[in-house]
């Protein structure tokens, strides 16, 4: 694809709509989770209570992941508005449409992501 065709207005519109749809679904899921958690009632049975607490804990962890993902979606939408969407934050190179289709919130090209993961593995071991 020619350089001038990359991140055309049509592509930016597509990714913006994709991100906004994902954002709306995530917000609805978070709303439902909050509603579900507020409706739960305590049970006197210790086994049932343990199960309920475990489920509650799992839902809270999922909600925390969703909250973090909201930030990545908002950041991607900001990059679209600023004109930097689709370009690696480290190298400035094109991220590529295939990678963006697979993960529309990505900030790094594949090579930069691999370097980042290698450094992470190196310092976490």
N, C-alpha and C positions, 0 to 999 in steps of 0.2 A: 504494500500500500504506500502510495506517495506520502511524504512528510506532511504536506498540506491537507491531506484527507484524514489524517489521524486526529481524533478528538474533534471531529466536525460538529456542527451545531446539532445535527440529527443524533450523533453518538452521545453527545453530552445530555441531550434531552432524554434519550433512552436510559442512560445510567441514572439520571436524576429521578426519573419515574420509578425505576427499579428500586433505588434506595428509599424513596418516599413510600413505596408499597411495603417494603421490608420494615420500615420504621412504623408504619400504621399497624401492621400485624404484630410487631413486637410490643407496641404500646397497648394494644387490645389484650394480648396475652398477659401482660403485666397487670392490667386492670382486673382480668379474670382471676389471676393468682391472688391478688390482694383481696378481692371479694370472697374467694374461697377460704382464705386464711381467716378472715374476719367472721365467717359463718361457722367455723369449727367450734364444737363444744367439748368441754372436758368430760372425760369418761372415768368412772370410779374404778374400773377394772385395770390393774397395773399392766397387764400384757397389752390390752387395747391402748392404754395411755402411752406405753413405750412405742408401739407401732405408730400412733398418731404423732408423737414427738419426732420420730424418725422421718415420717412423711413431711412434717412441717419443716424440718431441717433441710430436706432435699428441695422443697419448694423455695425456701429462702436462698439456697445456693444457686438454684436456677435463676431466680429473680436477680441475684447479684450479677451473674453472668450476662443476663439480659440488659441490666443497667449499664454495664461496661460496654456492651455491644452498641447500645444507644449512642454512646459517646463516639464510637468509631464511625457510625452512620452519620452523625452530625458533622464530624470532621470531614468526611468524604463530601458531603453536601457543601460544606464551606469551600473545599478545594475546587468544586465545580464552579461556584460563584466567583472565586478568585482567579480562575483560569489555570490552575496548576494540576487539576485532576488528570490522571492517566500518566503522570510523569513521576519517576522515582524521586523521593525526597532526599536520598543520599547522592545519587549520581546525576539526576536531571534527565536521564534517558527515558525512553518510552517504556511503560510497564507492559503494554501489549494487550490487545483486545481479548485474547483467549484467557489470560490470567485475570483480567477485570471481569469477564463474564463468570468465571469460576468464583471469584471473590471480589465483589465490587468495592469493598472498603479497603483493599490493599493499598499500602503507601510505598511499597518497595518493589523494584524489578526483581526478577528471579535471582540474579546473581547477588544483589545486595541482601536479599532475604537469606540466601544460603550462607553468606559471610556472617550475617547477624546470628544465625542458628549455630554456626561453627563456634563463634565466640561464646555464645551462651553455654554450649556443651562444654567448652574448654574451661570456663570459669565456674560452672556448676558441678564439676566432678572433682 
